[in-house]
Amino acid sequence: MGVWPGLDERPVISHTARDWLAKLHLVAAGAGITTVSASLEAAAPPGVHFVTVHGGSQETRRVLLAHLPTPLSEPAELLVNALQTTAAGL
């Protein structure tokens, strides 16, 4: 998770995509979660839900975590908690 260097754990990567719209479509298909810039929220396909990650220094970009509007799996919930905890400590 190069986008969040403070995260000790490393996720299992099953799918990768180089462009942001492809990442959002993987989320919409239920194939995972991703972090995206807030500016991409308007381009998200139907069914993608965004969670704002607060915190960080002024130099840090805001990050949204996109996922389907269903309850998060335990690993995804752990990631959300790790992102929020790390952001709060910055």
N, C-alpha and C positions, 0 to 999 in steps of 0.2 A: 504494500500500500504506500507507494512513494508519495501519494498525495497527502498522506497523514503520517509523517515520520515518527510521531510520538507513540504510535500504536505498537505495542510489543508483539502481539499475536500477528500471525500472517494468515490471511484467508485462503481457502482452497479455491483456486481459479479454474473454472470449468469452461468459460467462454471469454473471449477477448474481442474487442472491437477498437478500431482506430478512430472512428469519428463519433461525435457525441450523439447524433441522431440514432445511429445504430445501437449505441449503448442504451438509449432510452427505449428503443423498440425491444431490446432484450429484456428490459425491466417489464415492459407492457406484456410481453409473452410469458412472464412469470419465471424467467431464467436467471434472475439474480437481482442484485441491488447495485447501485453505483453512486458515486459522488459527482455532482455537476455544478456548474456555475449557475447562480440565480437567474442570469439572463436567458437561460435555456428553458425556463419553466413554461413560457408561452408556446414553445415548439414541441412540448411533450405530447405523445399520443394519448388518446383517451384511456382512462383507467390508471394512469401513473399518479402516484401520490407523493408529495414532497414534504420533507421534514427539515426545517431550518436548523442548522447547527450554529449555535451562538458561541461567541467568544473569540479569542485570538487577538493579536495585536493589530494596530491600524494597518500594518503592512500585509496582513494575511487577508486573502480573499474570502468572501463569504462562500460557504459550501452548503449545498442542499443534498439530502439523501433521498433518492427517488425509489419508490417501491409500490407494489400493487396495494389498493386500499383494503387489504385483508390483514389479519393479525400477523405480526412478524414472527418468523421462526426464532428459536432460541439463539442460534448463531448471529442472525441479523440483529436481534435485540441487543446482544452483547456488543456488536459493532456500534450501534447507535449510542449505547451507554458509554463506550470507550471514546467515541468522537466527542460526545457532549462533555464528559469528564475532562478530557484533554483540553478541549477548547476553554472550559471554565478555568483551567489552571494556567492559561497563557496570559 
